[in-house]
Structure formats: C-alpha cells, structure tokens
Amino acid sequence: MDTTDYRSSIGKKVRQERLRHGWTQEELAEKTELHPSFIGQLERGIKTASFDTLKRLSLAFGIKSAEFLHEGDSKEPRREPPSVERKIINLLKGCATHEQEAVYQTIKYILRQKRKLGK
C-alpha cells in the first residue's frame, strides 16, 4: 500500500465513523482537539494521520487504532447507524459531569413541558 492509498483508506474510515456517530467535522475536531480543517483534509486523503492522531480518533470513536489500518472487505457486514440514544450518549462523551447533568435537566424539562401541552 503506497502513501496515497494509506491516506485515502484512513480518510474514508474517519468519515465513515464520523457519520456513523452523527457528528459534523467540527464536532469531531472538538472531541479530538484537532482543527476542523485538518479533519476535512484527513477525510479527503490530503493529510496523513500520525499515531497520536489515530489514537485521538480511536478514543473518540470507541474503536481500536488498528481498525484505521484495516482495509474494508466487501463481505463485511455493514454497521447500522446508532440509535438516537447512542447519538446522545456520544455527544456527552468527554463532557464534564455538571455539563451532562445540565443536558439531562434540559431534556427532562422539555419533555415535561411537552406532556403539559399535550393534556
């Protein structure tokens, strides 16, 4: 595998995982402490990912770093996109406890208001 194939393969995997999690490039950049334009260049195969970058991405996605180096097999089953609950959980990863609590209280408030209006 030459360098171009390596960059392209990793870029496709980053994009696939980012979309599977329902994140924008900016959200992924925030979670990995990388620049959003770097994420875009990485996905397009323009930039090469260092080991540190692969580690940051794998932690954000909840996968092993080695999975970025595995070329997809067409016989591999396609992963289903995460449920709404999984998307919410992924958004909260890396947030402080007080931030998670604030999100929970906000959702709870919205649902209570909805129930009140529905009566």
C-alpha positions as CSV (number, residue, x, y, z in Angstrom):
1,M,0.0,0.0,0.0
2,D,1.6,3.3,-1.0
3,T,1.2,6.5,0.9
4,T,-1.7,7.8,-1.1
5,D,-3.7,4.6,-0.6
6,Y,-2.9,4.8,3.1
7,R,-4.1,8.3,3.4
8,S,-7.2,7.6,1.4
9,S,-8.1,4.5,3.4
10,I,-7.7,6.2,6.7
11,G,-9.7,9.2,5.4
12,K,-12.6,7.0,4.3
13,K,-12.6,5.3,7.7
14,V,-12.6,8.6,9.6
15,R,-15.5,9.9,7.5
16,Q,-17.4,6.6,7.9
17,E,-17.0,6.6,11.7
18,R,-17.8,10.3,12.0
19,L,-21.0,9.9,10.0
20,R,-21.9,6.7,11.9
21,H,-21.8,8.8,15.1
22,G,-23.8,11.6,13.6
23,W,-21.1,14.2,14.1
24,T,-20.0,17.1,12.0
25,Q,-16.3,17.7,11.2
26,E,-16.4,20.5,13.8
27,E,-17.8,18.2,16.5
28,L,-15.2,15.6,15.8
29,A,-12.5,18.2,15.8
30,E,-13.7,19.4,19.2
31,K,-13.7,15.9,20.7
32,T,-10.2,15.1,19.4
33,E,-8.7,18.6,20.0
34,L,-7.8,18.7,16.3
35,H,-8.5,21.6,13.8
36,P,-11.7,21.2,11.8
37,S,-9.9,21.9,8.5
38,F,-7.4,19.1,9.4
39,I,-10.3,16.7,9.9
40,G,-11.6,17.6,6.4
41,Q,-8.1,17.2,4.8
42,L,-7.7,13.9,6.6
43,E,-11.1,12.6,5.3
44,R,-10.1,13.7,1.7
45,G,-6.8,11.9,2.0
46,I,-4.8,15.1,1.7
47,K,-3.1,14.9,5.1
48,T,-1.5,11.9,6.8
49,A,-2.6,10.8,10.3
50,S,0.1,10.5,12.9
51,F,0.0,7.7,15.6
52,D,-1.2,10.4,18.1
53,T,-3.9,11.5,15.7
54,L,-5.1,7.9,15.2
55,K,-5.1,7.4,19.0
56,R,-7.3,10.5,19.5
57,L,-9.7,9.4,16.8
58,S,-9.9,5.9,18.1
59,L,-10.7,7.2,21.6
60,A,-13.4,9.5,20.2
61,F,-15.0,6.7,18.1
62,G,-14.6,3.9,20.6
63,I,-12.6,1.7,18.3
64,K,-9.1,0.3,18.2
65,S,-6.4,2.4,16.4
66,A,-5.6,-0.7,14.3
67,E,-9.1,-0.5,12.7
68,F,-8.0,2.5,10.7
69,L,-5.4,0.4,9.0
70,H,-7.8,-2.5,8.2
71,E,-9.0,-2.2,4.6
72,G,-12.7,-2.9,4.4
73,D,-13.8,-6.2,3.0
74,S,-17.0,-6.1,0.8
75,K,-18.1,-9.3,2.6
76,E,-18.0,-7.4,6.0
77,P,-21.5,-6.7,7.3
78,R,-22.4,-3.0,7.2
79,R,-22.8,-1.3,10.5
80,E,-26.2,0.1,11.3
81,P,-26.2,3.8,12.3
82,P,-26.5,4.4,16.0
83,S,-29.9,5.0,17.6
84,V,-30.9,8.4,18.8
85,E,-30.0,7.3,22.3
86,R,-26.5,6.3,21.2
87,K,-26.1,9.7,19.4
88,I,-26.9,11.5,22.6
89,I,-24.5,9.4,24.7
90,N,-21.8,10.0,22.1
91,L,-22.4,13.8,22.3
92,L,-22.0,13.7,26.0
93,K,-18.7,11.7,26.0
94,G,-15.9,13.9,27.2
95,C,-18.3,16.4,28.8
96,A,-17.9,17.2,32.5
97,T,-20.4,15.7,34.9
98,H,-22.1,19.1,35.5
99,E,-22.5,19.6,31.7
100,Q,-24.1,16.2,31.4
101,E,-26.4,17.0,34.2
102,A,-27.4,20.3,32.6
103,V,-28.2,18.5,29.3
104,Y,-30.3,15.9,31.3
105,Q,-32.2,18.6,33.1
106,T,-32.9,20.4,29.9
107,I,-34.2,17.3,28.1
108,K,-36.3,16.5,31.2
109,Y,-37.8,20.0,31.3
110,I,-38.6,19.9,27.5
111,L,-40.4,16.6,27.9
112,R,-42.4,17.7,30.9
113,Q,-43.5,20.9,29.0
114,K,-44.5,18.7,26.0
115,R,-46.6,16.5,28.3
116,K,-48.3,19.5,29.9
117,L,-49.2,21.0,26.5
118,G,-50.5,17.6,25.3
119,K,-53.0,17.4,28.2
